[in-house]
């Protein structure tokens, strides 16, 4: 069983409007497969000023986190061994230690720690 899955949310150039349903679908599927950590690739915006997808994704994650549907999420720019939530994710899923974005401060990705029942 794999504890960790990467989901490219940028595929097919989705609209911001579609993000809540897409993220909730991915979270449901991950729970069904007992995935412990999801890595969402959402990009940071091609203009260099930031796009609309990243804040939309994180807004949805704020909501599902507040509702207790996920343990926490770690923005890629905080994905560091010195970050408390990253440490929790690494303890839950050792496979994350090999992720190429660890210590890269990549604001185009977000890691989601799911609770396993």
Secondary structure as the mmCIF struct_conf table of DSSP 4:
data_model
#
loop_
_struct_conf.conf_type_id
_struct_conf.id
_struct_conf.beg_label_comp_id
_struct_conf.beg_label_asym_id
_struct_conf.beg_label_seq_id
_struct_conf.end_label_comp_id
_struct_conf.end_label_asym_id
_struct_conf.end_label_seq_id
BEND BEND1 UNK A 3 UNK A 3
STRN STRN1 UNK A 4 UNK A 8
TURN_TY1_P TURN_TY1_P1 UNK A 9 UNK A 12
HELX_RH_3T_P HELX_RH_3T_P1 UNK A 16 UNK A 18
HELX_RH_AL_P HELX_RH_AL_P1 UNK A 19 UNK A 32
TURN_TY1_P TURN_TY1_P2 UNK A 33 UNK A 34
STRN STRN2 UNK A 37 UNK A 41
TURN_TY1_P TURN_TY1_P3 UNK A 46 UNK A 47
BEND BEND2 UNK A 48 UNK A 49
HELX_RH_AL_P HELX_RH_AL_P2 UNK A 52 UNK A 66
TURN_TY1_P TURN_TY1_P4 UNK A 67 UNK A 68
BEND BEND3 UNK A 69 UNK A 71
STRN STRN3 UNK A 72 UNK A 75
HELX_RH_3T_P HELX_RH_3T_P2 UNK A 76 UNK A 78
BEND BEND4 UNK A 80 UNK A 80
TURN_TY1_P TURN_TY1_P5 UNK A 81 UNK A 82
BEND BEND5 UNK A 83 UNK A 83
HELX_RH_AL_P HELX_RH_AL_P3 UNK A 84 UNK A 92
HELX_RH_3T_P HELX_RH_3T_P3 UNK A 94 UNK A 98
TURN_TY1_P TURN_TY1_P6 UNK A 100 UNK A 104
TURN_TY1_P TURN_TY1_P7 UNK A 107 UNK A 108
STRN STRN4 UNK A 109 UNK A 113
HELX_LH_PP_P HELX_LH_PP_P1 UNK A 114 UNK A 115
#
